[in-house]
Amino acid sequence: MTPEDMALKAQKLFNEGFHCSQAIFAVGAEKIGLTDEGTQLIIASLAPLGGGLGSSGDVCGSLPGALAAIGVLTGKKAPSARDHRDMWRLSSRMVKAFHEITACYGGIHCRDIARVEWRDREQVKAFRSDPSDPRRECLKVIGETAQALGVILEGLTPEDNRTR
C-alpha cells in the first residue's frame, strides 16, 4: 500500500465511522501486514482518542493513532526487551510531520482543526451528518497524516521489531 493509498483509505474509514485515531492506525497496521484479532483490539482501544482525546478537544487522535502504528512495529513487547533502534527517530519524524500538517490550524488540537465542541450533541450530529467545512478539514488532516505515516513506514516490516 503506497502512502497515497493509505491517505485515501484512512479518509474512507473515517467516513465509514472510525475515529481519526482508528483510521490512521488501521491503515498503518495494514501497511505493515498486521490484520489479526490483536490488531482489531488495538483499533478498538484507540476509539476513546477521538474528539481530541476523550472528546476533550485536545490533541487530534490522528497523531496518537500514527504513533501507535509506529509503536506496534518498533516498541518493546516485554519489560526486559529493547525498543527497535529507530523507534524514537521515527516517532519524532511523525510528530514533526503532524505539527507541519496542522500548522495552518494554529495547533495540533482537535478543537483547532474540527472546530467542534464534542460534548455538545447538536454540534456532533451536525459534524457527522454534514460533510462540509469542519469535516473536510478533518479529512484533510487524516489523509495527510496517513500519507506521512506511510512514508515513515516505507521499508519497515514486522520483522524489523527486534524485541530482545
C-alpha positions as CSV (number, residue, x, y, z in Angstrom):
1,M,0.0,0.0,0.0
2,T,1.5,3.3,-1.0
3,P,1.4,6.4,1.2
4,E,-1.2,7.9,-1.2
5,D,-3.3,4.7,-0.9
6,M,-3.1,5.0,2.8
7,A,-4.4,8.6,2.7
8,L,-7.4,7.6,0.7
9,K,-8.2,4.5,2.7
10,A,-7.9,6.4,6.1
11,Q,-10.3,9.0,4.8
12,K,-12.7,6.3,3.7
13,L,-12.5,4.6,7.1
14,F,-13.2,7.9,8.8
15,N,-16.2,8.5,6.5
16,E,-17.4,5.0,7.3
17,G,-17.4,5.6,11.1
18,F,-13.9,5.1,12.5
19,H,-12.5,7.9,14.7
20,C,-9.4,9.6,13.3
21,S,-7.1,7.6,15.6
22,Q,-8.6,4.3,14.5
23,A,-8.5,5.2,10.8
24,I,-4.8,6.1,10.9
25,F,-3.8,3.1,13.0
26,A,-5.8,0.7,10.8
27,V,-4.0,1.8,7.6
28,G,-0.7,1.8,9.3
29,A,-1.3,-1.8,10.6
30,E,-2.4,-2.9,7.1
31,K,0.7,-1.3,5.6
32,I,3.0,-3.4,7.8
33,G,0.9,-6.6,7.4
34,L,-0.9,-6.7,10.7
35,T,-4.5,-7.9,10.4
36,D,-5.0,-10.3,13.2
37,E,-7.5,-10.2,16.1
38,G,-5.0,-8.5,18.3
39,T,-4.8,-5.7,15.8
40,Q,-8.6,-5.3,15.9
41,L,-8.4,-5.0,19.7
42,I,-5.8,-2.2,19.3
43,I,-8.1,-0.4,16.9
44,A,-10.9,-0.7,19.4
45,S,-8.7,0.6,22.2
46,L,-8.0,3.7,20.1
47,A,-11.7,4.8,20.0
48,P,-11.5,7.0,23.1
49,L,-8.9,9.1,21.4
50,G,-11.4,10.5,19.0
51,G,-12.6,14.1,19.5
52,G,-9.2,15.1,20.7
53,L,-8.5,12.6,23.5
54,G,-11.8,11.6,25.1
55,S,-13.9,14.3,23.4
56,S,-11.9,17.0,25.2
57,G,-10.8,18.8,22.0
58,D,-7.2,18.2,23.0
59,V,-4.6,16.6,20.7
60,C,-6.1,15.3,17.5
61,G,-6.4,11.5,17.6
62,S,-4.6,11.2,14.2
63,L,-1.2,11.7,15.9
64,P,-1.6,9.1,18.7
65,G,-3.0,6.7,16.1
66,A,0.1,7.2,13.9
67,L,2.4,6.8,16.9
68,A,0.6,3.6,17.9
69,A,1.2,2.2,14.4
70,I,4.9,3.0,14.8
71,G,4.9,1.6,18.3
72,V,3.3,-1.7,17.4
73,L,6.1,-2.3,15.0
74,T,9.0,-0.8,16.9
75,G,8.1,-0.9,20.6
76,K,9.3,-3.5,23.0
77,K,6.8,-6.3,23.9
78,A,8.3,-7.2,27.3
79,P,9.7,-5.0,30.2
80,S,13.2,-6.5,29.7
81,A,13.1,-6.2,25.9
82,R,14.5,-3.3,23.9
83,D,12.7,-1.0,21.6
84,H,13.7,-1.1,17.9
85,R,16.8,1.1,17.3
86,D,14.7,3.5,15.2
87,M,11.6,3.9,17.3
88,W,12.4,7.4,18.7
89,R,13.7,8.7,15.4
90,L,10.6,7.5,13.5
91,S,8.2,8.8,16.3
92,S,9.9,12.2,16.3
93,R,9.6,12.4,12.5
94,M,5.9,11.7,12.8
95,V,5.3,14.3,15.5
96,K,7.3,16.9,13.4
97,A,5.2,16.0,10.3
98,F,2.0,16.3,12.2
99,H,3.0,19.8,13.5
100,E,3.6,20.8,9.9
101,I,0.3,19.3,8.7
102,T,-1.7,21.1,11.4
103,A,0.3,24.4,11.4
104,C,-2.4,26.1,9.3
105,Y,-5.0,25.4,12.0
106,G,-2.9,27.0,14.7
107,G,-2.1,23.8,16.5
108,I,-2.4,20.1,16.9
109,H,-5.6,20.1,18.9
110,C,-8.9,18.7,17.6
111,R,-10.7,21.9,18.7
112,D,-8.4,23.9,16.3
113,I,-8.9,21.5,13.4
114,A,-12.6,20.4,13.7
115,R,-13.9,23.4,15.5
116,V,-16.4,21.2,17.3
117,E,-17.4,21.1,20.9
118,W,-17.5,17.3,21.2
119,R,-19.7,17.4,24.3
120,D,-22.4,19.3,22.5
121,R,-24.7,16.7,20.9
122,E,-26.1,19.1,18.3
123,Q,-22.6,20.1,17.1
124,V,-21.6,16.4,17.0
125,K,-24.7,15.5,15.0
126,A,-24.0,18.4,12.6
127,F,-20.4,17.3,12.2
128,R,-21.3,13.7,11.4
129,S,-24.2,14.5,9.1
130,D,-22.8,17.5,7.2
131,P,-19.7,16.8,5.1
132,S,-19.0,20.5,4.9
133,D,-16.2,22.7,6.3
134,P,-15.1,21.1,9.6
135,R,-15.4,17.5,8.4
136,R,-13.4,18.4,5.3
137,E,-10.7,19.8,7.5
138,C,-10.5,16.5,9.5
139,L,-10.4,14.5,6.2
140,K,-7.5,16.6,5.0
141,V,-5.6,16.1,8.2
142,I,-6.3,12.4,8.3
143,G,-5.2,12.0,4.7
144,E,-2.0,13.9,5.1
145,T,-1.2,12.2,8.4
146,A,-1.8,8.7,6.9
147,Q,0.4,9.7,3.9
148,A,3.2,10.9,6.3
149,L,2.9,7.7,8.3
150,G,3.2,5.7,5.1
151,V,6.4,7.5,4.1
152,I,7.8,6.8,7.6
153,L,6.9,3.2,7.5
154,E,8.3,2.6,4.0
155,G,10.8,-0.2,4.2
156,L,9.8,-1.4,7.6
157,T,8.3,-4.8,8.2
158,P,7.1,-6.7,11.2
159,E,10.5,-8.4,11.3
160,D,12.1,-5.0,12.0
161,N,10.8,-5.2,15.5
162,R,13.8,-6.6,17.1
163,T,12.4,-7.4,20.5
164,R,15.2,-8.6,22.9
